[in-house]
Every structure is written in C-alpha cells, then in structure tokens.
Amino acid sequence: MKQIIVFCLVLAAIASARPSLQLDRERVEAGKTFGLQLVYPLSELPENRSGFSIDTQNGFTFLGMDSSDQVMRPSMEEMFNSFWGGGSRGAYKARIYTFKLRAPKKTGRLNIGKVLIEFEGQKQPISGDIPISIHRAYSDDAIAISLTPSKKSIYEGEQFYVTLDFHTYEHFEGNLKATDMSTGNDFIVHRSDAANIQFEPIDRNSREMKASSRFAWLTPTKSGNLQIPPFKFKYTKRGEPKIVEENKQMGGMSFHSQSIRQESVEAETQTPTVNITVKPLPTEGKPADFSGMVGNYSFSADFDRTDVKVGEALTLSVDIKGDGTPGTITDPKFPDFSDFRSVPPENSISKKVAGSKVITSKSIKVFLYPKKKGDFTVPEITYSWFNPAKKKYETAKAGPWNIHVEKGENAPEAAFQNPVAASGPAAVQKQEIESLGSDIRFIHQLKGTGNSAPYKSILYWVLMAAALPFYFIVTWIIRKRRKHNSDTALVRKGKANKMLKARFASAREALAKGDAKALYAALENGLIGYLSDKTNLEFKGMTRPQMKEELARLGVKAELISAIDSWLEKCAFARFAPVNPNESEQKQMLADVEKLCEDLDL
C-alpha cells in the first residue's frame, strides 16, 4: 500500500512540475564531452526525492553530475503560455542539474536516453527519449575514404576488385585531389573511370554525402601476404572555431569585442592499408601444358575447311575468353605444322567490364599452306587453366583434324609431273607437217639490213653490260624490301613515329575539347604504344616493375626509365582521380610527354 501511495505522490509531483531540458552548447561533436541540463524550478521540486539520474543508450557515456541554483529568465514562449494559462510571468529561481556525457563516435540523430527521478529507492522516468544531433568534430577529417576488396583471400593470378567509398561531413568544402593512388608493384591492374562518381545525401541529410564506385580490378603476381598501400588525398575543410578578441577606439572610448571565426584549411587523408592473402596454386592435378591462367575460361579452335589444294591457305581460328588477369591471355601450345608453310599469326585481344568482372577475349588466326598433296592429320590442341571457384584445374580440347590436300592447277609439282601439258598451240601431227610442206614460204633477206649479226655490234655489248648492273640493283632492292616487310618487328619500329604522331593528335584534340580524361588516356596509351612499337614488346600487359626491368635490359638510361615510370603514374592519377587538373597542368603534361618520347633512342 505504501508503494502505491509513493507512486501517486510521484505522479502528482511530476504532473505539477515544469522541468525543462537543454544542452550547454549549440553543437555536440562525436566523441566529445557535453552537458545535458535539467532545469527544475525550486518551488516545484519534490521534497521527498532521493535524486536524479539518467539512463543512457546508443553509446552515450555518463561521466558525472553536478548542480547549481540560478535565476532563470522566462523565454518568449514561456511568457506567452503564462499569459494565457496563468502562472508566473517573471524571473524565477531554478536548480540546474548538469549531466556530464560523452557522445559516441557515430554521427547523426541519436537518442541520449531518459532522465529518471528516484523516490525511496524507486526510479521513475520524468522524460521521454531525448534526441539530439551528433556532428563530426571540426578537428576530425571532413571526409572518410575507404578501399574495400571483394575478396581478402585469393589464389595467385585470380581476379578481384576493390571499391572506393567516400563519406563527406558537414565541414567538407571540396577541392578533393588524389596525390597517390598506386596499388603497389604486386598487382596487374585494370582501372575504371572514377570521374563520374555521384554523391548522394545520407538519410536525406544534405550536410553529409556519400559515394561509392568500383575503382579497379586487380590480379596478384605472386603468393604471400600482400598489401595495397594507402591512397592519399588532399582537400579543403572548415577549421575549428576560434575566438577573436578586438579592441577598438571610438571617440576617445575603448570598446572590447569578441567574435567567433572559422577559416578554410587544407587537410590530408588516406585510406587504410588493405591486406590480401594470396595462396599459391595447387600442384596436385596440374596439367603439363598449364597456360598459367586463373579464372573461368572458355576455349575453342577449328579450321575453316579440311579440303584444300596445294597453293591455297587453311585458316585455324582460336578463341579464348576468361576473367583472369585483365588484358592478358597466353597462347595455347600449337602442334607441329611441319607439313605446312606458315606465316606469323594474327592476334587480337580486347577486354570489357561485364557485371563485377573484367572479361578478356583473345582471337588467334593461324594461316597454313600445304607443301604437297596427300592426307594429313593435325593433332588436337588443348588449353588448361585453374578455376578458383571449383578449386581445380580444367582443360578444354579441340581437334584432331584430318586435312585432305589435292594437287593445285598452278602448283610447281604439277608442272614437273606433266611437262607436256604446258599451255600453247596444240602439238602438230605428222600428216599436218606433210600437208604444210608445199605451203612453206622461203625466207628472203630484206634488202638494206646487212649481213652482220647483232652480237657482232659493239653497241649490243655496251647495252648488255649496262643492263646487268641495273638488273642486280633492282633485284637487291626488291629482296631487301621483301625481307623488311617479312620482319614484323622492323616494320613496327619503322611505323613507331607515325603512330606516335597520330596518338598525340588525339591528345591535342581532347585538350582542345576540354576532355581531361581522354587527354590523359591518349598520353598514357601513346607512351606505352611508342615503347611497344620501338621494341616489339607488349608493355601494355606488364606491371611497371616488369616494364622497368625490360627497359633496363634494352639499355635505356636509368633516368629515362625513372621519368617514364613517373609520367605513367601521373597519367594514371589524372585519369582516375575524382577531380581534374587545370588547363595549364594538362598542357604542361602534354609537352613533357612529347619531350620524353623525343629523348628515347631505342
């Protein structure tokens, strides 16, 4: 019965009380301390109370409580309510209970908890949930950037992607610029274009924005515990509030004033280091002709026909497609084509993003010319890869093929086997010769021509002597040109400067249009393409350490190798950073890359 009476008294005290809650500051920052104040008029404080407390939630930490008595001035709202509803309209004495709290690290709209009053050991709430807004501290980063891998444990050579996430807070002011976005030397990388990242408000709060994009697809080049180093950025944020005191003299009087100012400051941030565990490929079940590719692949190969004549060509078409190392597919091991004459195959390789993976496709065309007639068998062609999803090696096969070769009409061996069948007039029979005997006309020497033979003339031998050197010179030129055209490396090197001019023309066109991403893509492709054309090596599929090693082996100077590596890194930053360099920076980089290509002597 006593408990019921006490409870009724509590309800009566609460019903007649006019307590209020307020914060001791305008802005509560995450992880910082603040005060929640319970303002209770002294005239309405319950006499039989034991005390006040707070039941916190959502990560708020209670640090302590103190109290003080103050004279409170009513607000305009209180004065309006007292005018219509009666009660005190002037100043009143109140006791202020200050709950010292620490805010959680999380930002947003959160409930602190409930304030409780205690009567004889029993606590009753005198408030509902207390929602307040938690802001990011001005001393903290104004943007949080993270790099998240799709997998943290993979096989050597397996493809995975990383997602770049941005979260901006209310004191972020922009000018975001990447200063280092290198993924290290242990990965082959295919980067996406991060220029079109769209920021969206978080929970309809326009003061905080977020964005997310798949930044790159990577393939590790070795096993072990590898790391993607931090990506580094610069940006501008609003600094911490500072109290500025000023003394002014006006009319012989001194005035002192205080103001709060916030200035824009330059800041830096970076992503956490990403740790990747790379497992070596299993040795059990590894095929002898393992291609080195890791992923999910398809393989097919076939001839365009199996019946052919000597002198005609057979075309072997090979198609390989998979989601392993972006931009790289090794060739299958081809059988012995000793019964055929072959020319260098035609290769084409392409890659595209499909879903969450980069798919690389390779097409190979091999042209074979039979050397002689007969029936020949081309052995089967196999292609093996490791499938990480199934954790086993897979092999695809094509063939064998039976090739039937017939004698060609214009083939050299046909002429030797049937020399009588040479083209020309039909063979003259014996009877025809006899009938023609009576119709043969005597050959009479023309008058005025003389009786000397041409070879007895000096002019004949002079012309003959002059024709022989001309013949040998023309023959030498033709053979040299044929040899030059048959040497693909030499032909490619000869066209390197022409191709470089075309690539730089594309770069200038992009610069004129103000398309920075296209400009830096053209510069990067131009430099890599020029190196590939000059050396007949495919630098596009290499990592930068491999590229530096190959250039050193070719005798390129160390300072030029360092410059090439530096400019490729700058082009990559400019292409994939969320912001664009200004026009003067773009023009300077174009001029520098052109000068670098001129200095190369390969």
C-alpha positions in Angstrom: 0.0 0.0 0.0 2.9 2.3 0.8 4.4 1.8 -2.6 1.1 2.8 -4.3 0.9 6.0 -2.2 4.5 6.9 -3.0 3.9 6.3 -6.7 0.8 8.5 -6.6 2.8 11.2 -4.9 5.5 10.9 -7.7 2.9 11.3 -10.3 1.4 14.3 -8.7 4.8 15.9 -8.3 5.6 15.2 -11.9 2.3 16.5 -13.1 2.7 19.8 -11.4 6.3 20.3 -12.2 7.6 22.3 -15.2 11.1 21.0 -15.7 12.9 21.5 -19.0 15.9 20.0 -20.7 18.6 21.9 -22.6 22.2 21.5 -23.8 25.1 23.5 -22.6 26.3 24.2 -26.2 24.9 24.6 -29.6 26.9 21.9 -31.3 27.6 18.4 -29.9 30.5 16.7 -31.6 31.2 13.0 -31.9 33.5 11.6 -29.2 33.5 14.9 -27.3 32.0 15.7 -23.9 29.0 17.9 -23.3 26.3 18.7 -20.7 22.6 17.9 -20.6 20.9 20.3 -18.2 17.7 19.6 -16.3 16.3 22.9 -15.3 13.8 22.5 -12.3 12.0 25.4 -10.6 12.9 25.4 -6.9 9.3 26.0 -6.0 8.2 22.8 -7.7 11.0 20.4 -6.7 9.5 17.3 -5.0 10.6 17.3 -1.3 10.7 13.6 -0.9 13.0 12.9 -3.9 16.2 10.9 -3.4 17.9 12.4 -6.5 18.0 12.4 -10.3 19.8 10.1 -12.8 20.0 9.4 -16.5 19.6 6.1 -18.3 21.8 6.4 -21.4 21.7 4.4 -24.6 23.2 4.4 -28.2 26.8 4.7 -27.0 26.4 7.8 -24.8 28.6 7.6 -21.6 27.6 9.1 -18.3 30.7 10.8 -16.7 29.1 12.6 -13.7 26.6 15.2 -12.4 26.7 18.5 -10.6 24.0 21.1 -9.7 23.7 24.8 -9.1 20.9 27.3 -8.4 20.4 30.1 -10.8 17.8 32.8 -11.5 16.1 32.0 -14.8 14.6 34.5 -17.2 11.5 33.1 -19.0 11.7 32.7 -22.7 9.2 34.4 -25.0 7.3 31.0 -25.4 7.0 30.7 -21.6 5.8 34.3 -21.3 3.2 33.6 -23.9 2.0 30.4 -22.2 1.8 32.1 -18.8 -0.2 35.0 -20.2 -2.9 32.6 -21.5 -2.6 29.9 -18.9 -1.7 31.8 -15.8 1.3 31.3 -13.6 4.5 33.2 -13.0 5.5 35.6 -15.8 8.7 36.9 -14.4 12.1 35.6 -13.4 12.2 32.5 -11.1 14.8 30.5 -9.2 15.7 27.1 -10.5 18.1 24.3 -9.8 20.1 23.2 -12.8 21.3 19.6 -12.8 24.0 19.1 -15.4 24.6 15.5 -16.6 28.2 15.3 -18.0 28.2 13.0 -21.0 30.5 11.8 -23.7 29.0 11.5 -27.2 29.6 8.3 -29.3 31.8 8.3 -32.4 28.7 7.8 -34.6 27.2 10.9 -36.2 23.5 11.7 -36.9 20.3 12.0 -35.0 20.5 9.8 -31.8 18.6 9.4 -28.6 20.5 10.0 -25.4 18.2 8.1 -23.1 15.8 9.1 -20.3 16.1 11.3 -17.2 14.9 9.5 -14.0 13.8 10.7 -10.6 14.2 8.5 -7.5 11.7 8.2 -4.6 12.7 5.9 -1.7 14.8 3.6 -3.9 12.4 3.5 -6.9 13.3 5.3 -10.2 10.7 6.7 -12.4 11.2 8.5 -15.8 10.4 12.2 -16.0 11.2 12.5 -19.7 10.8 10.5 -22.8 13.6 9.8 -25.3 15.9 12.7 -25.8 17.0 13.0 -29.4 20.0 15.3 -30.3 22.2 15.7 -33.4 25.7 14.5 -33.2 28.1 16.3 -35.5 31.6 15.4 -36.8 34.3 17.2 -34.8 36.0 20.0 -36.7 39.3 18.5 -35.6 38.4 15.2 -37.4 38.7 14.5 -41.1 35.9 16.1 -43.1 35.9 13.1 -45.4 36.3 9.4 -44.8 37.7 7.4 -47.7 38.0 3.6 -47.7 39.1 0.9 -50.1 37.2 -2.4 -49.8 38.3 -5.6 -51.6 35.7 -8.0 -52.9 37.9 -10.9 -51.5 40.6 -10.9 -48.9 41.8 -14.4 -49.6 42.5 -15.4 -53.3 44.7 -17.6 -55.4 47.8 -16.3 -57.3 46.6 -14.9 -60.6 42.9 -14.7 -59.5 41.0 -11.5 -60.3 39.3 -9.4 -57.7 38.0 -5.8 -57.5 38.3 -3.0 -54.9 35.5 -0.5 -54.2 36.3 3.1 -53.3 33.9 4.7 -50.8 33.6 8.4 -49.9 31.7 9.9 -46.9 31.8 13.7 -46.6 30.8 15.5 -43.5 29.3 19.0 -43.0 32.6 20.8 -42.7 33.9 19.4 -46.0 34.4 22.2 -48.5 35.7 20.4 -51.6 38.8 20.6 -53.8 39.4 16.9 -53.4 42.5 15.8 -55.2 44.4 12.5 -55.3 48.1 12.6 -54.6 48.8 8.9 -54.6 46.6 6.1 -55.9 49.2 3.5 -56.5 48.2 -0.1 -55.9 51.8 -1.2 -55.4 54.0 -3.4 -57.5 52.5 -6.8 -56.7 49.3 -6.5 -58.9 48.3 -6.2 -62.5 45.6 -3.5 -62.6 42.6 -2.5 -64.8 41.3 0.8 -63.5 37.8 2.1 -64.1 37.0 5.8 -64.7 36.2 7.3 -61.3 35.4 10.8 -62.8 31.7 10.3 -62.8 31.2 9.3 -59.1 27.8 10.6 -57.9 27.5 11.9 -54.3 24.1 11.4 -52.6 22.8 12.7 -49.3 22.9 10.3 -46.3 19.4 9.8 -44.7 18.1 12.9 -46.5 20.8 15.0 -44.7 22.3 17.2 -47.3 25.2 18.1 -44.9 26.6 14.6 -45.2 27.1 12.9 -48.6 28.3 9.5 -49.7 29.5 7.9 -53.0 30.8 4.5 -54.0 32.4 3.1 -57.1 34.3 0.0 -58.2 37.8 1.6 -58.6 39.9 -1.2 -60.1 40.2 -4.9 -60.9 43.5 -6.5 -59.7 45.4 -9.7 -60.1 48.3 -10.6 -57.8 51.6 -11.6 -59.5 52.9 -13.6 -56.6 51.7 -15.5 -53.5 52.0 -14.5 -49.8 50.6 -11.7 -47.6 50.4 -8.7 -50.0 49.3 -5.1 -49.3 47.6 -2.4 -51.3 49.2 0.8 -49.9 47.0 3.7 -48.7 45.5 6.0 -51.3 46.3 9.6 -50.3 44.2 12.7 -50.9 44.2 16.5 -50.3 41.0 18.6 -49.7 39.7 21.7 -48.1 37.6 21.7 -44.9 36.2 24.3 -42.4 38.6 24.8 -39.5 37.8 24.8 -35.8 36.0 27.9 -34.4 38.4 30.4 -32.9 37.5 33.3 -30.6 38.9 36.6 -31.9 39.1 39.5 -29.5 39.3 43.0 -30.8 39.8 46.4 -29.1 38.6 49.5 -30.9 38.9 53.1 -30.2 35.9 55.3 -31.0 35.5 58.9 -29.8 38.1 58.6 -27.2 36.5 55.5 -25.8 37.8 51.9 -25.9 35.5 49.1 -26.9 36.3 45.4 -26.5 34.5 42.8 -28.6 34.7 39.0 -29.2 33.7 37.1 -32.3 34.0 33.5 -33.5 35.6 32.8 -36.8 36.1 29.7 -38.9 38.6 29.7 -41.8 39.1 27.2 -44.6 42.2 25.0 -44.1 44.0 22.4 -46.3 43.8 18.9 -45.0 45.1 15.4 -46.0 43.6 12.0 -45.5 44.3 8.5 -46.7 42.6 5.1 -46.9 43.6 2.3 -44.6 46.1 -0.3 -45.9 44.3 -3.3 -47.5 45.8 -6.7 -46.6 45.3 -9.5 -49.1 46.2 -13.2 -48.5 47.3 -14.8 -51.8 47.5 -18.6 -51.9 49.8 -20.5 -54.3 48.2 -22.7 -57.0 48.0 -26.4 -56.0 50.5 -28.8 -57.6 48.1 -31.8 -57.5 46.4 -32.3 -60.8 48.4 -29.5 -62.5 48.4 -30.3 -66.3 51.8 -30.4 -68.1 50.6 -27.7 -70.6 49.0 -25.4 -67.9 48.6 -22.0 -69.5 49.1 -20.0 -66.3 45.6 -18.5 -66.5 43.5 -18.5 -63.3 39.7 -17.9 -63.5 36.7 -19.2 -65.5 37.7 -19.7 -69.2 36.3 -20.9 -72.5 38.4 -22.3 -75.4 37.5 -23.2 -79.0 39.6 -23.9 -82.1 38.7 -25.0 -85.6 39.8 -24.9 -89.3 37.7 -23.0 -91.9 37.9 -26.1 -94.1 39.6 -29.5 -94.3 39.8 -30.0 -98.1 42.3 -27.8 -99.9 44.6 -27.7 -102.9 48.3 -27.1 -102.9 48.9 -23.3 -103.0 45.7 -22.5 -101.1 45.6 -21.5 -97.4 43.9 -23.1 -94.4 42.9 -20.8 -91.5 42.9 -22.1 -88.0 40.8 -19.8 -85.7 41.4 -20.0 -82.0 39.1 -18.1 -79.5 39.9 -17.8 -75.7 37.8 -15.8 -73.2 38.1 -15.6 -69.4 38.0 -13.5 -66.3 41.6 -13.9 -65.2 44.4 -11.3 -65.4 42.8 -8.3 -67.1 44.2 -7.7 -70.6 46.3 -10.9 -70.7 45.8 -14.3 -72.2 48.6 -16.7 -73.0 48.6 -18.7 -76.3 47.9 -22.4 -76.4 50.7 -24.8 -77.3 50.3 -25.4 -81.1 51.2 -28.8 -82.7 54.0 -29.3 -85.2 53.0 -27.8 -88.6 56.0 -29.1 -90.5 53.8 -30.4 -93.4 52.6 -26.8 -94.0 54.2 -23.5 -94.7 53.0 -20.9 -92.1 53.2 -17.2 -91.7 53.1 -15.2 -88.5 49.6 -15.5 -86.9 47.2 -12.6 -86.4 46.4 -11.8 -82.8 43.7 -9.5 -81.4 42.9 -9.0 -77.7 40.2 -7.0 -76.0 38.8 -6.5 -72.5 35.5 -5.2 -71.1 33.7 -4.9 -67.8 30.8 -7.4 -67.6 29.0 -7.4 -64.3 31.6 -7.5 -61.5 34.5 -8.8 -63.6 36.7 -7.8 -66.4 36.4 -10.2 -69.3 39.4 -10.6 -71.6 39.0 -12.1 -75.1 41.7 -13.2 -77.5 41.4 -14.3 -81.1 44.2 -16.0 -82.9 44.3 -16.8 -86.7 47.0 -19.2 -88.0 47.4 -19.4 -91.8 48.8 -22.7 -93.1 49.8 -23.5 -96.7 50.2 -27.2 -97.6 53.5 -28.1 -99.1 52.3 -31.1 -101.1 49.3 -33.2 -101.8 48.1 -36.0 -99.6 46.2 -36.7 -96.4 47.5 -35.1 -93.1 46.4 -35.1 -89.5 46.7 -32.1 -87.3 46.8 -33.2 -83.7 44.3 -31.9 -81.1 45.0 -28.6 -79.3 44.4 -28.4 -75.5 44.2 -25.4 -73.2 44.3 -25.7 -69.4 43.5 -23.2 -66.6 42.9 -23.2 -62.9 39.3 -22.5 -61.8 39.4 -20.9 -58.3 35.6 -21.3 -57.8 35.9 -25.0 -58.3 39.4 -25.2 -56.8 40.6 -27.4 -59.6 42.3 -27.4 -63.0 40.2 -27.6 -66.1 41.2 -28.5 -69.7 39.4 -27.9 -73.0 40.3 -29.7 -76.2 39.7 -29.1 -79.9 40.6 -31.5 -82.8 42.2 -33.5 -84.2 41.6 -32.6 -87.8 42.1 -34.7 -91.0 43.2 -32.4 -93.9 42.9 -33.6 -97.5 45.2 -31.8 -99.9 44.8 -32.1 -103.7 47.2 -31.1 -106.5 46.8 -27.5 -107.4 46.4 -26.3 -111.0 49.3 -23.9 -110.8 51.3 -25.7 -108.3 55.0 -26.3 -109.2 54.9 -30.0 -108.7 52.1 -30.3 -111.3 54.2 -28.7 -113.9 57.1 -31.1 -113.2 54.8 -34.2 -113.2 53.2 -33.3 -116.6 55.5 -31.0 -118.6 53.7 -31.8 -121.9 50.6 -30.2 -120.7 52.1 -26.8 -121.0 49.9 -24.1 -122.4 50.3 -23.1 -126.1 49.3 -24.3 -129.6 48.3 -28.0 -129.9 51.0 -30.5 -131.0 51.5 -30.6 -134.7 50.9 -34.1 -136.2 53.0 -35.8 -138.9 50.2 -35.5 -141.6 49.9 -31.8 -140.9 53.6 -31.3 -141.4 53.5 -33.1 -144.8 50.5 -31.0 -145.9 52.2 -27.9 -144.9 55.4 -28.7 -146.7 54.1 -27.4 -150.0 52.9 -24.2 -148.4 56.2 -23.2 -146.7 57.5 -19.9 -147.9 61.2 -19.3 -148.3 62.6 -16.7 -146.0 64.2 -13.9 -148.0 66.7 -11.5 -146.5 65.4 -7.9 -146.6 67.4 -5.5 -148.6 69.5 -2.9 -146.8 69.7 -4.7 -143.5 73.3 -6.0 -144.0 74.6 -9.4 -143.2 76.2 -8.8 -139.7 74.6 -10.5 -136.6 73.5 -8.2 -133.6 76.0 -9.8 -131.2 78.8 -8.6 -133.5 77.9 -5.0 -132.8 79.8 -3.0 -130.1 76.6 -1.2 -129.2 74.9 -4.6 -128.3 77.6 -5.4 -125.8 77.6 -1.9 -124.3 73.8 -2.1 -123.7 74.2 -5.7 -122.3 76.9 -4.6 -119.9 74.8 -1.6 -118.7 71.7 -3.8 -118.2 73.4 -6.4 -115.9 74.3 -3.9 -113.0 70.8 -2.4 -113.3 69.3 -5.9 -113.0 71.3 -6.7 -109.9 70.5 -3.4 -108.3 66.7 -3.8 -108.8 66.9 -7.4 -107.6 68.7 -6.3 -104.4 66.2 -3.6 -103.7 63.2 -6.0 -104.2 64.8 -8.6 -101.9 65.6 -6.0 -99.2 62.0 -4.7 -99.3 60.6 -8.2 -99.0 62.9 -9.0 -96.1 62.0 -5.8 -94.4 58.2 -6.5 -94.9 58.6 -10.0 -93.6 60.3 -8.7 -90.4 57.3 -7.6 -88.3 59.5 -6.1 -85.6 61.3 -4.0 -88.2 58.1 -2.9 -89.8 56.6 -2.0 -86.5 59.6 0.0 -85.5 59.5 1.9 -88.8 55.9 3.0 -88.1 56.5 3.9 -84.5 57.0 7.7 -85.1 53.9 7.8 -87.4 51.7 6.0 -84.8 53.1 8.3 -82.1 52.0 11.4 -84.1 48.5 10.0 -84.5 48.2 9.3 -80.8 49.4 12.8 -79.9 47.0 14.3 -82.4 44.2 12.6 -80.4 45.6 14.0 -77.2 45.6 17.6 -78.7 42.1 17.1 -79.9 41.0 16.0 -76.4 42.8 19.0 -74.9 41.0 21.4 -77.3 37.7 19.9 -76.3 38.5 20.2 -72.6 38.2 16.4 -72.1 40.9 15.8 -69.5 40.2 12.1 -69.1 40.5 11.5 -72.8 43.7 13.6 -72.9 45.5 11.5 -70.2 44.3 8.3 -71.7 45.8 9.3 -75.0 49.1 10.3 -73.4 49.3 7.0 -71.4 48.4 4.9 -74.5 50.8 6.9 -76.6 53.8 6.4 -74.4 53.1 2.7 -73.8 52.3 2.2 -77.5 55.5 4.0 -78.6 57.7 1.9 -76.3 55.9 -1.3 -77.7 56.4 -0.3 -81.3 60.0 0.6 -80.8 60.9 -2.6 -79.0 58.3 -5.1 -80.4 57.4 -5.9 -76.8 53.8 -5.7 -75.4 54.3 -3.3 -72.5 50.5 -2.8 -72.0 50.1 -6.1 -70.1 53.2 -5.5 -67.9 53.4 -4.2 -64.4 55.6 -1.1 -64.0 58.4 -3.1 -62.3 58.4 -5.6 -65.3 58.4 -2.6 -67.7 61.4 -1.0 -65.9 63.3 -4.3 -66.0 62.7 -4.8 -69.7 63.8 -1.2 -70.5 66.9 -1.7 -68.4 67.7 -4.9 -70.3 67.3 -2.9 -73.6 69.9 -0.4 -72.5 67.6 2.5 -71.7 69.2 5.0 -69.3 68.2 4.9 -65.7 67.0 8.5 -65.6 64.8 7.9 -68.7 63.3 4.8 -67.1 62.5 6.7 -63.9 60.9 9.5 -66.0 58.8 7.0 -67.9 57.6 5.4 -64.7 56.9 8.8 -63.2 54.8 10.0 -66.1 52.8 6.8 -66.4 51.9 7.2 -62.7 50.9 10.9 -63.2 48.7 9.9 -66.1 47.0 7.2 -64.1 46.4 9.7 -61.2 45.0 12.3 -63.6 42.7 9.7 -65.3 41.2 8.1 -62.2 41.2 10.9 -59.6 37.7 12.3 -58.8 38.8 15.8 -59.8 40.5 17.2 -62.9 43.8 19.1 -63.1 43.5 22.6 -64.6 44.2 23.5 -68.2 47.8 24.7 -67.7 48.7 21.5 -65.9 47.2 19.5 -68.8 49.2 21.5 -71.4 52.4 21.1 -69.4 52.0 17.3 -69.2 51.4 17.0 -72.9 54.6 18.9 -73.6 56.6 16.9 -71.1 55.4 13.5 -72.5 56.2 14.7 -76.1 59.7 15.7 -75.0 60.2 12.4 -73.2 59.4 10.4 -76.4 61.8 12.6 -78.4 64.6 11.7 -75.9 64.1 8.0 -76.2 66.6 6.3 -78.5 65.5 2.6 -79.0 
